[in-house]
């Protein structure tokens, strides 16, 4: 009988450890880029395809822009990136920070380059957020576009979502447009009630770029978009990194990516 009790106890412990390990399993950040009709899917961890990933974890995905630019050129796209990455606070948390997913970087067209026939799009998604959970969920989407050398009329369309609840055009986070001024820094934030939030939810970032050609200089956009869920009635202004600094969101993300690459 004693031997049986020891076996049952060992079995229970093993089952508990297995359950905890399953709950602790890292989630995957997936980025889908569509350029000139070609789809490029990048995910991590561990980072697939490896040639396009500098580093990855359940709360970050750093893109190898040199290899990505080669793939874009091979697809006949004239868009290039100098920075591109994702950060989140998966699996989320209670309190004012909630859960967030941020995508940021810099996209550009070389001087005199012909724009693609269709906008370049980026979709980033991460599943399995566990918090916050509550009956009064708020989705906040913040978007930035720092245009430099981009002719007036160049656009960045941004959206974010909690599961199927999406903020996009015609809300302010829909389209940010260059006025042709290098120091132009359009910024927008929108919130909506999403009702009850439950564990295992997903967050998404969606971007579309239509840069116009500049015959004498690079046409570029340093961008950022954050989807954030908060369970309180008063949401935080975008992600915690934006809340704790006075920097525009794209610059915060780019700075984070550079620091992380230096550590790696």
N, C-alpha and C positions, 0 to 999 in steps of 0.2 A: 504493500500500500504506500509506504514511504517513497519507494522508487517511482511509483506512478505519479505521486504528487510532485516530485522533482521534475519529472518529464513534462507534466502539464504546465508547471511554472516556467520551465525553459521555453516551451512552445509559446506561451503567452508573451514572454519577454521578446522573443524573436518576432512575433507578429507585431508587437508594439513598435519595435525598432524599425521594422519594414514599413509600417504606416507612417512613422515620422520621417523616414527617408523619402518616401513618396511625396509627402507634403512639402519637404524641403527642396524638391527637385527644381532646378533652374528652369525658368521660362525662356522662350525664344523670341528675340526681336527680329521681325522680318521686314525687309525693305524691298519694295518693288519699284523699279525705275522703268519707264517706257519712254524711249527716245527714238524718233524717226521710225516708229512702227516696230521697234525691237524691244522686247521685254528682258530685263536683267533682274534676277531675283537674288538677294543677298540676305543671309540669315546668320544668327549667332546666339549663344554659343553652340558648338565650338567655333563656327565661322565657315560658312559655305557660300560660294566657292572660296577656298582659302586664299587665292590670289587677290581677291578683292577686299579682304578683311585684314586690318592691322591689329586690332584687338577686339575682344567681345566678351560679354558676361551677361547675366540676366538683367543688369541695369545700364548697360552701355553697348554701343556698336560703333566702332571707329572704322571708317572706310579708307582703303588704300586708294587715294585719288589718282595716283599715277597709273595704276593698272586699270582703274575704272575709266579714265580718260582714253586709254588705248582701246578699251572695249567700245566706248562711245564712238570714237573715230572709225572703228571697224564697222559700226552700224550705219555709218554715213551721217552721224550727227555732228554738228559744229559746236554743241555745248560742251563745256569743260568745267571741272570743279577744282578749286584750290583747297577747300576744306569741306568735309561732309561727315556728320556723325549724329548719333542718337544717345540721349541719356534719359533715364527714368528713375523712380524710386521704388521699383517693384520689390516686394509685393504690396506697396502702399502702406499707409499708416492712418491711425485715427488722429484727431486734433486738426489744427488749422492747415497743415500741409496737405493732407489727403493723399491722393495718388496723382502722379503726373507723368506725361510722356512728351519729350521735347526733341524736335529735329531742327538742326541748324547747319549752316555752312555758307559757302560762297560759290555761286555759279557765274560763269562769264562766257562771253563771245570775244574772240580775238578781234583786234582792229580790222575792220573791213570784211569780217566773216559773214557769210550768208546765214540768216536765221533758218532754223528747221521749218519745214512746211507746217508742222503741228507742234503745239507746246510740249515741252518735256514735263513729265509728271513723276511725282514721288509719292508713294503710299507706304507708311510705316505703321505696323501694328504689333501689339504685345498683349497676350492673353494672361489669364490667371491671377489678376490682382485680387487680393484678399480683403483690402480695406481702402477706404472707409465703408462701413455698412450702416445704413440708417434709412429712415422714412422720408427724409427731406434732402435728397441729393441735388447738388448743383453742378452743372457742367460749365466750365469757363474755358474759352478758347482765346488765346492771345496770339497775334501775328505781327511780325516786324518785316520791313523791307527797306534796307539801306541801299539805294541805288547810287551808283557812281559811274559816270560816263555813259549811262543808259539813256538814249534819246527819249524825249517825252512820248508817252504812249506805251512804253514798256510796262508789262504787268506781272504781278505775282498773285495768284489766287490761292487762298488758304482755307482749310477747314479742319475740324477735329471732331471726334465722336466718342461717346460712351456706348458700347454695343451698337444699337441701331439709331441712337439719338445723335443727330449731326447738326452742327452749326456751319452754315455756308451761305453763299450768295442767296438773297440780297442783304444779309446781315453785314455789319461793318467788317467782319473778318473775311468777307468774300474776296474782293479784289482790291489790291493796293497798286497804285499807278504812279509811274515816274513822271515828274514834271520837267525833267531835263536838267534839274539842278543837282550838282554832284553831292551836296550836303543834305539832300532830301532824305528824311527819315520818317516815313509814314508808319503809323503804329495803330493797332486797333484791338479792342477787347470786347467780347460779348459773352453773356451768361444766359443760361436757361435752366429751368427746373426739370429734373429727370425722374422725380418721384423716388420710390424705394430703390436702394442699391443693394445688390446681393454679392456674395463672394464668387470669385471666378470670372469677373467681368473683364472686358477688353477695352483698350484705349487705342485710338488711331490718329495719325497726322496725315493730312493730304495736301499736296502742293502742286501747282502747275505754273510753269514759267514761259513767258513769251517776251524775250528780250529783242529789241530792235538793234540793227547793226549801227555801229559808230565807225565811220570811215577812217578816223584819225586816232582813235584810242580804244582801249578795252571797254566793253559794255558789261557791267557786272551788277550783281545783287547779292549783298550779304543778308541772309534771311534767317528767320526762325519762326516756328509755330509750336505752341504748347497746348495740349488738351489736359485739363485738370479736373478731377472730381473731388468735391468736398461734401461732407454729409451735414454741414451746418447751414444756416440760413444766409450767412454772409461768406461768400467764397473768397479765397485768397487771390490776389492779382497775379495770375499765371503761376509759374513754378516758384519753389522756395528760393532758387538761385536768383530769380528776378526780384523777389521780395527783399532779399538781403543786400542787394546792390543797387546802384543807381544807373548801371550800364544798360544800354539797349539789349534786348534778349539775344539777337544774333551774336553780338560781341561777347556776351557771357558764355554762350555755347562754344564759340570758336576758341575763346581763351581756355575753357575746360578741355577741349580736344587737344590743344597744343600742350597743356600741362600733362595730360594723360600720356600723350605720345612721348614726351620727354622722360617720363617715369619708365615706360616700357623700353 
